[in-house]
Amino acid sequence: MKHLFAKLYVWLLLAILYAPILIIIVFSFTEAKVLGNWTGFSTKLYQSLFSGGVNNSLFVTLLNTFAIAFIAASASAVLGSLAAIGIFNLRRKARNTVLFLNNIPILNPEIITGVSLFLLFVSLGVSQGFVTVVLAHISFCVPYVVLSVLPRLQQMNPSLYEAALDLGATPMQALRKVIFPEIKPGIISGFILTFTLSFDDFVVSLFTIGNEGLQTLSTYIYADARKGGLTPELRPLTSLIFIVVLVLLFIVNQRAKKSATHEK
């Protein structure tokens, strides 16, 4: 009975978590403008989503969001990995201090980060737009990469780097051919995590996006909701994003299982 109740509890929890997403997917196959009204099965919203026209701004917004997330995640992966290597090689007291400072942006409320960056850009006279959003996203993404890479460095055999130097490799060659392959899984995990965080961010983007017409998906949905309703095409768009993420997650898990099997 305990085993049965445990299974029921897990399935109930999963149902609560995924019910809203399933509702959006179901109602993406109807023409109703208001979510909750079923007017019959139809793929018109999907056709409208890919036909452009009045929804061209939605595609531009999506491209902006992907571009910002990709650039921010890539830069954060590089900067965070180098920072993690530097932190790892510090003495214990200095390492603990730097790690404490690294965790502050993660624990800090996002509204404070957004307001702080907004005031910084204004005080420096920087025109807010695409660049400021990317810089803002990098600023809160780097600490997550550091935390993703550090465990891989701690698991690595420290003698590998020294052995590479003894065999004639330069420090840069040892870094590129020994350390980076060892911490690659942590870098990839950090990239995926920061890409998701950047793609999903609203508060920091809202404060650093400026008034030049740039929109990310989160700010677009916020502005759309303030007008009194959501664009119906957002339902098929969010459904497709969820399905793509689900497929990618399945592929990554399958590859991880195969790698674990080969290692055994």
Buried (B, 14 or more C-beta within 10 A) or exposed (E): EEEEEEEEEEEEEEEEEEEEEEEBBEBBBBBBEEBEEEEEEEEBBBEBBEEEEEBEEBBBBBEBBBBBBBBBBBBBBBBBBBBBBEBBEEEEEEBEEBBEEBEEBEEEEBEEBBBBBBEBBEEEEBEBBBBBBBBBBBBBBBBBBBBBBBBBBEEBEEEBBEEBBEEEBEEEEBBEEBBEEBBEBBBEBBBBBBBBBBBEBBBBBBBBBBEEEBBBBBBBBBEBEEEEEBBBBBBBBBBBEBEEEEEEEEEEEEEEEEEEEEEE
